[in-house]
């Protein structure tokens, strides 16, 4: 297999945007092309677009072709859309990676985009319900927050994790987001504000959840030869892994505090990269809800099972700790425009490993990890390294 | 494809009449729910229907306060994952008990929750 690197990245402002679906594609594409001026649209051989529900939110399908035309890209090797609920962006990056590693393409853009906010406010919540099994689970009035609340409740009962520890994940990620001009939320929140925020699905309160957000992000992947032509600081894809436990809740590990598929996905990625969790300098993990980040510390191997709450409370996942988790502000601080999230995570690691993350820079960052999941049972992990790491 | 021993439709029709049905693998004895094609344990297709008593304990639960359209008028309501005595887990709506009484490990019993044409699984006091 050939080596593959990220050579460019760009992200739109995330938030409640007046922009149309196409506007968001334009904006992310421009930001990405601006980051690597020697790449022009006709130089790209492929485009993969991660997007979950434009059929509902923008009355639009045929997404990859729309985005290619909007950006002036004329794919000659690869054009596809990925839909894998909240992990669609990273799943798209894996496809582009595989194409380039196999020698089927040399230069491919992966773009993630989602326009979630709708004129009728509860439309977005209804739409998010398409991610759970319609016949078996949605019939109970189940959407995403209650699924993760079941994991939180179990983690608290089993390991003594506290609501305050869940709240501290929100405090940390909102603080990081305050240094990210593209984040949905930039004011920061105090623990009192988190604990006083509205209960959504017990024990998850509003500021323990990611918001409904519009946004897009794009990265460019290149073969080793092209990468070395284009930049002196390529960010190498060192490892990747994906694993699935199941779709419906009752098909998962019967103890919802355990997400074995995340552990397997990370072990595949670590093995491929010839590294271990202690080598990771920064990790962009899928904090759709606070409990997800706490369980991620455990399954990714940053701490022992059951210690995730303590890990955040003692600052071990913040600057100055063992590993900086969610330096861009995570899904809670940046928002979670489904298909865009995994691509925005990659864009953050790209900036960090090139030393371009400004006030968010993790000192001497050499190895970065991204984790993207779709539900509690399906996980994707990428490991990136700077030159020589 | 073999004919389904039970389908989602027949599962909920049976549930409406107060009966919970799972499937048991005729080769290895694995119990499963909802209906599946292959046995996840031995990869065979030898399912037979098996009645479930509907008794179990709550393995996790959540009280939903922000509900999707179609359920908004019902909030707050609780959804629980119940480990049935036979060893298989089932999702259900908590009924006939105060939400503040819910704890992990609480014994509960199945009862059908009928809303017009639709039936879903409910769990109430044991």
Interface residues (C-beta under 8 A of the other chain):
Chain A: X122 X123 X125 X126 X128 X129 X135 X136 X137 X138 X139 X140 X141 X142 X143 X145 X146 X149 X150 X151 X152 X153 X154 X157 X198 X199 X200 X201 X202 X203 X204 X248 X249 X250 X254 X255 X256
Chain B: X8 X33 X34 X59 X60 X61 X62 X63 X64 X65 X66 X67 X68 X69 X70 X71 X72 X74 X75 X77 X79 X81 X83 X88 X89 X90 X91 X92 X93 X104 X105 X118 X120 X121
